[in-house]
Amino acid sequence: MGLRTYQNANIEDQALIAFDTKYAYTYTTGWDRLAGEVNPGASVWQGSNSQFFWTTTYSGASASDYVLYVTNFNQNEANFMRTFFANEWSNFSPLVSPTTTLVSCLMIVAFKNRLLALNTWEVTSGGMPIQYAGRMRYCALGSPLATNAWRSDIPGNGGGRDCPTEQAIVGSEFVKDRLIVHMESSTWEIVYTGNNASPFVWQQINSEFGVESTFSMVPFDKVSVGVGNLGIIACTGANVDRIDETIPDEVFTIHIPDQGVERVYGIRDYYTELIYWTFPSPDASATFPYPNRVLVYNYKNGSWAFNDDSFTVFGYYEPLVTQNQITWSSLNITWDDDSTWDSGSIATQFNNVVAGNQEGWTFIIDRNEPVNAGSLQITNMFVTTAGTNNITIVSIDHNMRVGPTQYLYFTGITGSGNITLLNGTIFPVLTVIDQNTFTIAYIDAIGSIIAGTYTGGGIMARVSNVQLLTKQYNFYRDKGRNFYISKVDFLVDSTANGVIQVNYYVSTANNDMIADAQLTNTLLGTGNLETFPYPTVPFESTATQLWHPVYIQADGEFIQISMNLTDQQMRNVLIMNSYFQMHAMLFFASPSSYRFH
């Protein structure tokens, strides 16, 4: 429910704090719970699996204090908001008047030497909490923890100002020294006046575009980016524009019921120059509410992609020790591997992007790893029907969905009989029974029937399928001609065992020509693009990049190329451990018939 950074005076030690729905943890060599000793009850939280944690580091009773202010926007939280300082948790519910208490808010922001609470829940003595969705409250200059720091009835102390709109405050981010606040369908700025009697006023920037997902906000130097109901938008402080014109319909597929928009979570990867947003797909429901895909935006070239990962949150992690350090004694590194001896990604204090999922697993997003880490725990498994190879897997909140086939890699399984044959193998998900149960069909070369009792230890990792689709090409369009393609050469990175299927479509038909050729016994080749060196070609064995052909023999108005792994390739562990990176395509084309003759 949160992977947040706790700032402190030591620039080489920015702590990573993780939250689930109940506890907070910190990471050193493993996750340790932050319980506190004086008031351990304050370390226990309440909240749903869509109430994410917002944190801000700011000063406390002393200007030298580094206090973590925490809220999960739960008005029914018994301990209200919290602060964490000197390894202790404390309740945080400041008085805003003699009879009214600020019990929760959506965001806590430090701005112009004050703390601001946005979209507040407030309670009057003897009453129930009331939400003021468009309200901004601020504390006095000095310590936000002072007794009367938030009191609006004491001149010069705290105060509040409601935005002149009926829309709710949803997101906020800084653009240089300006605090931009997004409503559901408009964008505003909190302007600093310099007048202590009324230090802030609201000013509207845009009346059309807003943000619907609080944790989708991603900061840049000159803009802030977020996900709204009408598009993925960027605010410069002067105007708001969509940046997703090339994929204009995708934002409308975010699942709205079951807190779909609240689950969108974004982060910027400075190393790869990408933005990641985790999304729930349109088939999300109360049974399967969690995100199951990641929208990726390359802000250097403006391209977009989807990754089939199941993450709930993102964060940053700066390790105090070097990770995956390459030494002379490393047995899994060769001279032609992609890793470099001085790679910044393995250095101490490297800014890693980390993620967490619905089962509580945490991961480092590492572009140098060709495969996914284990992300799901097997609670139980058993043969569905005696004498068959259908196996039922019990995995709490597995987040598998009905639809495109999903593949899993199994390790760590212990038990009696031959149940351990599942280890080191890949299987597709056969049927999804419920949120905790699904089935696989086990098939191996010798036709073994799985039998035995599972005793634990099983872990599953998602196996991702590459799915690339080009535009519809015609290199003689200006001449009104169809064209013929005899082959396409691909420039790819060299791997030990990699291969991918290349399919193609002619004109605007959706017929898979490779599949049609196989049905009619027409010899057009396999469509396989091998990324490993050909043994008969000199110097390919030492080359880092290879030109390899695929013969397609297509004639039509257009040609469109698709690339993906077949079912057989998806089950191959050697292929799973291979990278795929393509740099160029070279079409061998010639004009054919005139389209209008």
VOGU-3710 file (C-alpha; in Angstrom, 3 decimals, decimal comma):
1> mglrtyqnan> 0,000/0,000/0,000  3,025/2,293/-0,192  6,775/2,358/-0,890  7,809/5,768/0,394  11,115/7,543/0,959  11,908/8,909/4,429  14,286/11,832/3,961  16,901/12,590/6,593  20,084/14,585/7,135  22,344/11,848/5,742
11> iedqaliafd> 22,285/12,173/1,949  23,625/8,627/1,652  20,849/7,019/3,686  17,303/7,747/2,477  15,207/5,052/4,147  12,630/3,075/2,186  9,388/2,664/4,169  6,862/0,070/3,015  3,218/-0,127/4,083  0,671/-2,893/3,860
21> tkyaytyttg> -2,901/-2,366/5,048  -1,857/-2,783/8,688  1,863/-2,194/9,351  4,889/-0,222/8,210  8,312/-1,731/7,514  11,820/-0,552/6,715  14,449/-2,310/4,605  18,092/-2,930/5,447  19,072/-6,484/4,534  15,428/-7,536/4,860
31> wdrlagevnp> 12,084/-6,053/5,850  11,718/-5,135/9,548  8,501/-3,892/11,095  8,468/-0,334/12,468  6,577/-0,971/15,682  7,909/1,592/18,152  8,223/0,977/21,884  6,505/3,839/23,710  3,213/3,697/21,792  3,151/0,440/19,772
41> gasvwqgsns> -0,591/0,812/19,162  0,097/3,821/16,969  2,006/1,569/14,556  -1,128/-0,387/13,640  -3,175/0,963/10,725  -6,639/0,340/9,350  -7,701/0,708/5,752  -8,814/-0,989/2,566  -6,617/-2,326/-0,225  -7,205/0,853/-2,255
51> qffwtttysg> -6,283/3,395/0,459  -2,636/4,040/-0,340  -0,252/5,833/1,984  0,903/9,394/1,376  3,973/10,583/3,288  5,909/13,828/3,600  9,123/14,516/5,490  9,145/17,878/7,304  10,458/19,437/10,508  8,883/18,843/13,895
61> asasdyvlyv> 9,274/20,392/17,325  12,770/21,462/16,305  13,806/22,728/12,874  16,501/20,046/12,820  14,006/17,209/13,227  13,144/14,991/10,264  9,574/13,908/10,925  7,608/11,607/8,623  3,957/12,696/8,335  1,683/9,860/7,166
71> tnfnqneanf> -1,950/9,591/6,048  -3,965/6,887/4,284  -7,124/9,011/3,840  -9,229/6,860/6,174  -11,632/8,954/8,200  -12,434/5,935/10,381  -8,800/5,341/11,343  -8,770/5,024/15,135  -5,304/6,556/15,458  -5,914/9,264/12,836
81> mrtffanews> -2,912/10,366/10,813  0,562/9,634/12,237  4,043/10,982/12,588  7,198/8,903/12,771  10,266/10,334/14,505  13,133/8,893/16,589  11,855/5,386/15,812  8,456/6,090/17,385  4,954/6,537/15,995  2,613/9,232/17,318
91> nfsplvsptt> -0,995/10,046/16,558  -1,489/13,219/14,518  -4,897/14,920/14,703  -4,411/18,677/15,190  -7,122/21,016/16,411  -8,318/23,498/13,782  -10,717/25,203/16,186  -11,616/24,720/19,878  -14,155/22,034/18,927  -13,002/20,748/15,517
101> tlvsclmiva> -10,193/18,288/14,764  -8,460/17,480/11,493  -8,549/13,658/11,518  -7,410/12,794/7,996  -6,597/14,159/4,568  -5,711/12,882/1,118  -2,312/14,580/0,896  0,131/16,379/3,197  2,415/18,823/1,372  5,237/21,089/2,566
111> fknrllalnt> 4,987/24,503/0,886  6,422/27,914/1,791  7,579/26,835/5,272  4,195/25,374/6,194  2,465/22,032/6,021  -0,698/21,911/3,918  -3,455/19,297/4,240  -5,511/18,790/1,058  -8,990/17,219/0,805  -9,676/16,968/4,516
121> wevtsggmpi> -11,790/14,969/6,935  -12,777/16,967/10,013  -14,834/16,116/13,069  -16,599/18,339/15,580  -16,891/17,195/19,168  -19,578/14,533/19,457  -20,127/14,385/15,704  -19,139/12,220/12,764  -16,260/13,002/10,384  -17,217/15,294/7,505
131> qyagrmryca> -15,256/15,442/4,247  -14,318/18,807/2,773  -13,126/17,534/-0,589  -12,097/20,934/-1,945  -10,477/22,278/1,230  -6,868/23,189/1,847  -5,713/23,683/5,435  -2,352/25,075/6,499  -0,427/25,331/9,741  1,436/28,273/11,265
141> lgsplatnaw> 5,058/29,082/10,527  7,251/26,972/12,791  6,455/23,534/14,132  3,356/21,770/12,698  3,279/19,790/15,947  2,762/22,817/18,193  -0,507/22,683/20,133  -2,246/25,522/18,291  -0,308/25,424/14,996  -3,402/24,535/12,940
151> rsdipgnggg> -5,949/26,692/14,821  -7,751/28,984/12,383  -9,430/30,934/15,197  -6,079/32,260/16,460  -4,717/35,076/14,254  -1,344/34,268/12,700  -1,656/30,527/13,250  -3,347/28,036/10,943  -6,177/28,484/8,527  -8,010/27,049/5,604
161> rdcpteqaiv> -9,349/28,008/2,220  -11,869/26,152/0,083  -11,324/26,022/-3,660  -14,185/27,828/-5,468  -15,397/24,653/-7,191  -17,571/21,704/-6,237  -14,948/19,268/-7,543  -12,765/17,246/-5,190  -9,027/17,702/-4,808  -7,388/14,602/-6,297
171> gsefvkdrli> -3,684/15,220/-6,946  -0,891/17,718/-6,415  2,645/18,236/-7,646  5,248/20,990/-7,864  6,352/22,731/-11,042  9,462/24,568/-9,928  8,276/26,746/-6,988  4,594/26,479/-7,836  2,141/24,079/-6,186  -0,253/22,674/-8,804
181> vhmesstwei> -3,441/21,035/-7,531  -5,635/18,896/-9,775  -9,348/18,440/-9,295  -11,402/15,790/-11,074  -11,783/17,873/-14,246  -9,928/21,136/-13,671  -6,483/22,310/-12,618  -5,660/24,994/-10,043  -2,659/26,566/-8,383  -2,239/27,413/-4,708
191> vytgnnaspf> -0,621/30,831/-4,942  1,507/32,161/-2,095  0,591/35,758/-1,204  3,289/36,524/1,369  0,596/37,827/3,722  0,649/35,875/7,000  -2,985/36,752/7,652  -3,999/35,013/4,401  -0,923/33,316/2,941  -2,594/31,311/0,160
201> vwqqinsefg> -5,242/31,836/-2,519  -6,617/29,606/-5,285  -6,056/30,411/-8,947  -7,506/28,398/-11,834  -5,195/27,234/-14,643  -7,472/25,012/-16,739  -11,202/24,301/-16,656  -11,209/21,085/-18,728  -8,397/18,759/-17,730  -7,857/17,359/-14,274
211> vestfsmvpf> -6,542/14,208/-12,594  -8,540/11,279/-11,238  -5,702/9,220/-9,742  -3,835/10,725/-6,788  -0,731/8,577/-7,086  -0,463/8,902/-10,863  1,341/12,246/-10,541  4,928/12,255/-11,864  7,153/15,344/-11,516  9,465/16,878/-14,113
221> dkvsvgvgnl> 11,421/20,103/-14,002  9,103/22,041/-16,301  5,852/20,028/-16,124  3,923/17,661/-13,901  2,229/14,643/-15,482  -0,854/12,767/-14,290  -3,695/10,490/-15,372  -7,112/12,103/-15,732  -10,508/11,048/-16,987  -9,964/12,723/-20,372
231> giiactganv> -6,334/11,864/-20,964  -2,823/11,690/-19,596  -2,032/15,335/-19,065  0,994/17,562/-18,500  0,742/20,873/-16,654  3,330/23,601/-17,248  1,870/25,943/-14,649  0,395/28,074/-17,430  -1,635/25,468/-19,303  -2,607/21,806/-19,352
241> dridetipde> -2,362/19,552/-22,440  -2,723/15,875/-23,276  0,474/13,949/-23,992  -1,218/10,712/-25,070  -2,447/11,744/-28,532  -0,907/8,636/-30,100  -2,948/6,371/-27,774  -6,011/8,572/-27,192  -8,412/5,770/-26,223  -6,352/3,925/-23,620
251> vftihipdqg> -7,141/6,267/-20,742  -10,836/5,469/-21,145  -10,195/1,766/-20,491  -9,207/2,341/-16,872  -11,646/0,380/-14,764  -13,690/2,839/-12,676  -15,758/0,575/-10,321  -14,009/-1,136/-7,410  -11,653/1,828/-6,921  -10,058/1,372/-10,346
261> vervygirdy> -8,884/4,968/-10,734  -7,542/5,045/-7,166  -5,273/2,104/-8,015  -3,377/3,878/-10,803  0,154/4,464/-9,506  2,980/6,164/-11,404  6,725/6,710/-11,131  9,583/8,070/-13,231  12,585/5,845/-13,966  15,496/8,242/-14,417
271> yteliywtfp> 17,879/5,500/-15,557  15,792/4,156/-18,440  14,030/7,515/-19,051  10,593/5,951/-18,775  7,396/6,549/-16,805  5,487/3,547/-15,439  1,800/3,588/-14,526  0,215/0,481/-13,061  -3,377/0,036/-14,294  -6,291/-2,323/-13,654
281> spdasatfpy> -7,585/-3,644/-16,976  -11,226/-3,267/-18,069  -12,044/-6,764/-16,793  -11,242/-5,779/-13,192  -13,945/-6,513/-10,611  -14,505/-6,814/-6,891  -13,022/-10,313/-7,148  -10,025/-9,196/-9,235  -9,527/-5,506/-8,354  -5,744/-5,288/-8,581
291> pnrvlvynyk> -3,759/-3,798/-11,464  -2,518/-6,375/-13,953  -0,684/-4,236/-16,502  1,796/-1,372/-16,602  1,563/1,468/-19,094  5,083/2,528/-20,104  5,862/5,944/-21,597  9,243/6,707/-23,155  9,371/10,460/-22,683  12,494/10,786/-24,861
301> ngswafndds> 10,906/9,527/-28,081  7,191/9,676/-27,223  6,494/5,929/-27,581  4,121/3,814/-25,465  3,855/0,155/-24,465  2,112/-2,199/-22,049  3,855/-4,612/-19,691  1,854/-7,503/-18,232  2,985/-7,020/-14,640  0,867/-7,084/-11,489
311> ftvfgyyepl> 2,034/-4,226/-9,237  0,130/-2,137/-6,701  2,708/0,601/-5,922  6,100/1,984/-6,962  8,880/3,693/-5,037  12,613/4,452/-4,961  15,321/2,512/-3,162  18,959/3,570/-2,718  20,950/0,600/-1,358  23,785/1,193/1,084
321> vtqnqitwss> 25,736/-1,744/-0,378  26,601/-2,571/-3,959  24,109/-4,947/-5,592  24,847/-7,865/-7,888  28,498/-6,885/-7,836  30,524/-8,347/-10,722  33,823/-9,847/-9,558  36,505/-12,024/-11,178  35,011/-15,019/-9,414  31,512/-14,478/-10,823
331> lnitwdddst> 30,486/-17,742/-12,455  27,463/-16,405/-14,342  29,121/-13,509/-16,182  30,958/-13,893/-19,483  32,903/-11,373/-21,541  30,099/-10,946/-24,099  27,339/-10,382/-21,541  25,503/-7,045/-21,495  26,617/-6,221/-17,933  29,475/-3,743/-17,577
341> wdsgsiatqf> 32,134/-3,609/-14,877  31,352/-0,005/-13,966  27,583/-0,027/-14,499  25,834/2,616/-12,414  22,901/0,287/-11,786  24,983/-1,899/-9,453  26,597/0,979/-7,552  25,932/2,010/-3,965  23,111/4,581/-3,598  21,907/3,951/-7,153
351> nnvvagnqeg> 18,341/5,214/-7,480  16,423/1,985/-8,118  12,733/1,901/-8,989  11,011/-0,662/-6,779  7,510/-2,096/-6,844  5,210/-4,155/-4,650  2,293/-6,440/-5,443  -0,965/-7,615/-3,884  0,720/-10,578/-2,127  3,296/-8,376/-0,402
361> wtfiidrnep> 6,260/-9,180/-2,654  8,690/-6,354/-3,427  10,892/-6,057/-6,509  13,624/-3,973/-8,100  12,782/-2,932/-11,673  16,030/-3,938/-13,406  16,419/-3,506/-17,150  19,432/-5,856/-17,124  17,353/-8,864/-16,054  15,791/-10,877/-18,919
371> vnagslqitn> 13,196/-12,649/-16,742  10,677/-11,772/-14,067  11,356/-12,513/-10,422  9,144/-14,850/-8,417  6,031/-12,932/-7,422  3,382/-15,411/-6,277  3,374/-17,941/-3,450  1,793/-21,363/-3,841  -0,391/-22,088/-0,803  -1,451/-25,521/-2,022
381> mfvttagtnn> -1,670/-27,674/-5,141  -3,351/-30,947/-6,008  -4,386/-33,029/-9,002  -7,878/-31,981/-10,059  -8,982/-35,415/-11,280  -7,184/-38,720/-10,752  -5,380/-39,912/-13,874  -5,241/-36,494/-15,525  -2,569/-33,833/-15,725  -4,843/-30,977/-14,673
391> itivsidhnm> -3,407/-29,449/-11,505  -5,196/-26,985/-9,225  -3,040/-24,202/-7,782  -4,086/-22,281/-4,671  -2,394/-18,877/-4,507  -4,024/-16,108/-2,453  -4,950/-13,079/-4,629  -3,074/-14,493/-7,621  -4,617/-11,858/-9,947  -4,705/-14,206/-12,945
401> rvgptqylyf> -7,408/-13,208/-15,420  -9,548/-14,924/-18,026  -8,390/-13,828/-21,487  -5,020/-14,051/-23,256  -3,073/-17,086/-22,075  -0,819/-16,387/-19,102  2,315/-18,408/-18,374  4,043/-19,175/-15,071  7,499/-20,485/-14,180  7,559/-22,823/-11,143
411> tgitgsgnit> 10,388/-23,216/-8,603  10,881/-24,289/-4,983  8,130/-26,937/-4,912  8,599/-29,671/-2,319  6,485/-32,745/-1,735  6,087/-36,468/-2,197  5,767/-38,461/-5,403  6,800/-36,720/-8,601  5,190/-33,369/-7,813  8,639/-31,769/-7,940
421> llngtifpvl> 8,674/-32,368/-11,715  6,939/-28,993/-11,906  10,124/-27,223/-10,779  12,057/-25,436/-13,499  9,192/-25,639/-15,966  6,701/-23,241/-17,563  2,968/-23,851/-17,900  0,022/-21,814/-19,180  -2,903/-21,007/-16,921  -5,740/-23,265/-18,057
431> tvidqntfti> -8,758/-21,939/-16,141  -9,269/-19,266/-13,483  -11,630/-20,614/-10,826  -11,691/-17,730/-8,361  -9,426/-15,051/-6,887  -7,339/-17,662/-5,032  -7,495/-20,694/-7,337  -6,648/-21,601/-10,920  -5,597/-24,674/-12,892  -2,715/-25,623/-15,183
441> ayidaigsii> -2,357/-28,579/-17,571  0,955/-30,370/-17,073  2,490/-31,919/-20,209  6,022/-33,193/-20,593  7,975/-35,187/-23,172  7,518/-38,536/-21,427  3,863/-38,068/-20,536  4,326/-38,230/-16,764  1,193/-38,052/-14,634  1,672/-35,788/-11,609
451> agtytgggim> 0,927/-37,518/-8,316  1,908/-36,828/-4,736  1,362/-34,350/-1,916  2,539/-30,755/-1,932  4,391/-29,761/1,258  5,279/-26,115/0,508  7,955/-23,770/-0,771  6,476/-23,225/-4,220  6,994/-19,913/-6,005  5,665/-18,769/-9,368
461> arvsnvqllt> 7,064/-16,091/-11,696  5,150/-14,570/-14,563  6,602/-15,284/-18,008  6,122/-12,322/-20,327  5,332/-12,653/-24,007  6,827/-10,156/-26,438  4,026/-8,693/-28,560  5,082/-6,184/-31,205  2,941/-4,865/-34,056  4,173/-2,524/-36,784
471> kqynfyrdkg> 2,187/-0,021/-38,789  0,770/-0,978/-42,216  3,568/-0,357/-44,712  3,417/0,427/-48,429  6,616/1,893/-49,844  4,961/2,659/-53,239  1,837/4,323/-51,943  2,585/7,609/-53,738  2,657/5,700/-57,054  -0,658/3,913/-56,499
481> rnfyiskvdf> 1,026/0,507/-56,568  0,744/-2,678/-54,568  4,085/-4,158/-53,601  5,824/-7,465/-53,048  8,043/-8,345/-50,081  10,355/-11,342/-50,427  12,075/-11,112/-47,055  12,769/-8,863/-44,096  16,177/-8,653/-42,429  16,181/-7,889/-38,712
491> lvdstangvi> 19,073/-6,385/-36,747  18,894/-7,934/-33,270  21,119/-8,335/-30,239  22,907/-11,661/-30,149  21,680/-14,148/-27,529  22,536/-17,745/-26,662  19,132/-19,319/-27,331  16,657/-16,609/-28,342  13,983/-16,988/-31,001  10,714/-15,212/-31,783
501> qvnyyvstan> 7,869/-15,830/-34,219  7,394/-13,295/-37,042  3,892/-13,220/-38,533  2,559/-10,918/-41,229  -0,753/-9,659/-42,552  -1,432/-8,654/-46,159  -3,507/-5,624/-47,180  -5,955/-4,827/-44,391  -7,048/-8,426/-43,732  -6,484/-9,977/-40,340
511> ndmiadaqlt> -5,489/-13,406/-41,686  -2,282/-14,694/-40,121  -0,391/-15,740/-43,266  1,980/-18,110/-41,442  -0,981/-19,936/-39,859  -2,838/-20,040/-43,198  0,253/-21,451/-44,935  0,528/-24,224/-42,377  -3,146/-25,167/-42,857  -2,699/-25,417/-46,646
521> ntllgtgnle> 0,773/-27,040/-46,485  2,255/-24,088/-48,358  5,985/-23,844/-47,749  6,676/-20,279/-46,602  9,127/-21,067/-43,829  8,551/-21,284/-40,109  8,538/-17,536/-39,483  11,110/-18,008/-36,732  13,608/-15,200/-36,180  16,595/-16,698/-34,395
531> tfpyptvpfe> 18,642/-14,287/-32,325  21,450/-16,772/-31,644  24,525/-16,982/-33,937  24,284/-19,298/-36,950  27,017/-21,939/-36,445  27,982/-21,887/-40,146  28,404/-18,118/-40,428  31,923/-16,871/-39,615  32,304/-14,325/-36,803  28,647/-14,446/-35,739
541> statqlwhpv> 29,648/-16,313/-32,609  31,569/-13,239/-31,395  29,234/-10,563/-32,775  27,063/-8,540/-30,402  24,447/-7,778/-33,066  23,187/-9,963/-35,916  21,368/-9,417/-39,218  18,995/-12,380/-39,627  16,347/-12,818/-42,335  12,752/-14,004/-42,334
551> yiqadgefiq> 11,272/-14,975/-45,719  7,641/-13,983/-45,958  6,640/-13,694/-49,684  3,778/-11,229/-49,379  1,994/-9,196/-52,050  -0,757/-6,668/-51,345  -1,798/-3,114/-50,679  -0,098/-3,131/-47,290  1,995/-5,399/-45,133  1,959/-5,426/-41,352
561> ismnltdqqm> 4,463/-7,348/-39,210  3,697/-8,847/-35,804  6,217/-10,508/-33,496  5,456/-12,701/-30,507  6,448/-15,942/-28,829  4,428/-19,039/-29,736  3,026/-21,405/-27,131  5,959/-23,778/-27,668  8,462/-20,928/-27,359  6,769/-19,624/-24,205
571> rnvlimnsyf> 7,249/-23,023/-22,535  10,978/-23,112/-23,365  13,070/-22,078/-20,346  16,133/-21,299/-22,483  14,101/-18,869/-24,595  12,583/-17,371/-21,429  16,106/-16,544/-20,227  17,007/-14,776/-23,473  16,769/-11,081/-24,178  15,044/-9,716/-27,242
581> qmhamlffas> 16,153/-6,356/-28,573  15,594/-5,266/-32,160  17,381/-2,261/-33,683  16,284/-2,194/-37,327  14,237/-3,883/-40,077  15,287/-3,977/-43,740  12,491/-4,737/-46,230  13,263/-6,239/-49,628  10,439/-4,712/-51,668  9,425/-4,229/-55,294
591> pssyrfh> 6,302/-2,677/-56,867  3,657/-5,017/-58,223  0,190/-4,317/-59,668  -1,567/-0,979/-59,907  -4,396/-0,821/-57,411  -6,763/1,017/-59,764  -6,309/-1,268/-62,840
//
